[in-house]
């Protein structure tokens, strides 16, 4: 089938501000005003039954598809969203919002705290995936939408999918969690914690108070991102991409980057700090570590829920190993829910959810078609 | 069989200093004087045919067994070395030396550079595993020993075992590389590089010039060690040890360590910096990244070598996955060498080489008995 790209798109903003529109957070604290940056693709049908909510991963944003005026690169899941694509914008109305705690337009630690007129920094409250999803529900309300045909996302996006099921089961018809877990394992927490420690070890982090200062915790954040990148790839994909290839003809016998893989990691680390806020990295990873939707916390036994699941994992993903996806499926089946499990034979590791477009498209298109209203 | 512990031991020192006793390094640079800290256990027999050289891993040292006067804990492989143990000191004369580049008594970046009378810092030359092994050969010469009954070691220790085979094949009778690789894969290089970047990102590292200064790169080194610790354990062993257990009753909704695994990593990181030098971390990881003894570099085809191998890997070791050990065995078999391969079913991950004592003891004892002179 022929697909088309979405043209120019624009990020929009939705703010809920006045009492009682502050959000009561999982921690018990309140947050407000809250702005969500979001984008939409396609058109809402008359019955408002064609809505797909796309949830993004740790370093993603609201710009999932199409081009921003003047940009060279499209949104982060452009290959999946557009006319004829997996999330077919000729049929579906697709929404993607930046998570709170983030730094891409939604309220986060770098936003201005109305109480002090300065950026929140560490005054920003700790948020959870549940808090993130509750703000998304406010956005859906605002757009006049009652139920979602589908919630879909990979990695942390998949956690939001599961959280939608747990918090608003009556508002979800289909759920597609990809390369994700219902709860972070100690190894996943450990990788996040080391990333946070790398940021916090940077003196320029200054206890979160670095906005507008000449020094920002760039080096710490770059190290955190480098760790992340190793976990997003697989041993095999690194071997295929880099092997032991050198940047120069021979070893330099110095601490410069001898191997291409070293140069790549340094580049990715340095690049990330230009587009991401160190405090957001702390808040978002913490939200992921806190999620625990195992067993009855996802759906209480005996509670009726009319939701169909497509759970996707990738064979070489060792950051979110497939046994975690299988655990989700097991819990769903025990509760009598319709759940299809698919493990894609990819060598890309965790990154596969952004790269295995053909396989994902086949699975998702068919699944959506079967369940659309 | 009943085993005994070795009593009190002392580290000894061997220095080779005068021209022509400088060591010409792989990089082409020269290093001297060189001191090696080493320990020996058991007695050398008359024919000097009962010598086992133990090679240590990244953070190890010469103190492999027995107790130092006043210490509470024995050497790092005490469970393997002693009367009746795997390396039976009633029969064998066991030697272990701290690697050059290290910080436990052998010459390294924290040693005094005789040319400046200040610590070397980054003036210390980049060293390789081959350089390390060549200094060990000098020590063996000094002790009047021609050939080793066995060279044995895990992780970086295993690389030294393979390097002995490559550099001094006529001086080795048996070789036991454990949980190791003939060459670092890009993923292994990547983990090392991130550890180095964590150290170098610490402003207190100060381009390696921090000795005697009030600030040392403790935070960077702690982050590096935390990354290391994740890679030394397995997903499963972390699950068994920590699960999602909290330090307090509930989430703290702060950036303190909520989970036991976080507290553990912070503790291990903080503890490491008290006993290890940040520059040594850089030099030793670089030496590991440089090793490449694949194929003919380990042993040229057609060259006769009278060496027997026992290659040990661990099922859950994802830092040095068993396919790397199998590659070594394949290369040895192609060259007509006697090589036994054993993959131990452990859940401990890479740490298993320090923990699976019973299994290792059975394998190694039998292997040594079969091949002793």
Interface residues (C-beta under 8 A of the other chain):
Chain A: X26 X27 X28 X29 X122 X125 X126 X183 X184 X185 X186 X187 X189 X190 X191 X193 X194 X196 X197 X198 X200 X201 X202 X203 X219 X220 X222 X223 X226 X227 X229 X230 X233 X235 X238 X239 X241 X242 X243 X244 X251 X253 X254 X255 X257 X258 X259 X260 X261 X262 X265 X266 X269 X282 X286 X289 X290 X292 X318 X321
Chain B: X26 X27 X28 X29 X122 X125 X126 X183 X184 X185 X186 X187 X189 X190 X191 X193 X194 X196 X197 X198 X200 X201 X202 X203 X219 X220 X222 X223 X226 X227 X229 X230 X233 X235 X238 X239 X241 X242 X243 X244 X251 X253 X254 X255 X257 X258 X259 X260 X261 X262 X265 X266 X269 X282 X286 X289 X290 X292 X318 X321
